[in-house]
Amino acid sequence: QVGHEPLPPTVGRNVLGRKVLYLPGFFAYARHIVEVDGKRGLFRGLTPHLMSSTLSTITRGSMKKAFPLEDMEHVSNKDDIKTSLRKVVKETSHEMMMQCVSRIVLHPLHVISLRCMVQFVGREVKYSGVFSAIARIFKEEGILGFFVGLVPHILGDVIFLWCCNLLAHFINTYAVDDNFSQASVIRSYTKFMVGITVSMVTHPFHLVGNLMAVNNCGLRAGLPPYAPVFTSWIHCWRYLNAE
């Protein structure tokens, strides 16, 4: 994502039989990291990542207790598989609120985790621990340094939630026939399949957010030649689109 490609691409053919270049896969990159850093290199940034996951779970649990879905405006609760659009909108709004708050709370740890990982590029040790990283970011960038790349991440999360929930609702309501014997099974997998498709649309937002989190932070991965110094996430977005 940050433009560092330590291994050359391989020549292959696509479904149309044309020669194309493929970047190495997960196992090739993992093997390269082990060769350079040892097995510990595969776990760079793990501690802040685990902390952010735990914090996200705690935040969501607290939000559910403080703002339970049942206390929201009453909606129809018919014993029908086809949930009303109004109910879907209410549930998605509630889920969006929890996701946005959770993202804001855990984003500083996400930034630290990313910076710990990209130190691999320049062989740096600037971010060696969570608390020392917090002190360094606060000293060098202030409070805003913990929230670089937050906006595109939130936009990606919001777009994903609404597109995924609404598309799944419309597919289950209008495309899946109740007379079909496997209708309930199909409906149970609809949201999962829609999520995979929608994630392709929202991936650019998370990519831009991750690039902004490491851009111009003093690490080689966030400086030329890997990336120009971006003035904003919109600048980064336009740069990637121009590429």
Salt bridges, closest charged atoms under 4 A:
ASP37 OD2 - ARG44 NH2 2.69
ASP37 OD1 - ARG123 NH2 2.31
GLU73 OE2 - ARG86 NH2 2.42
GLU73 OE1 - LYS90 NZ 3.26
GLU140 OE1 - LYS126 NZ 3.10
GLU140 OE2 - ARG136 NH1 3.19
GLU141 OE2 - ARG115 NH1 2.74
ASP157 OD2 - ARG103 NE 2.94
ASP157 OD1 - HIS206 NE2 3.58
ASP178 OD2 - LYS82 NZ 3.52
ASP178 OD1 - ARG187 NH2 2.76
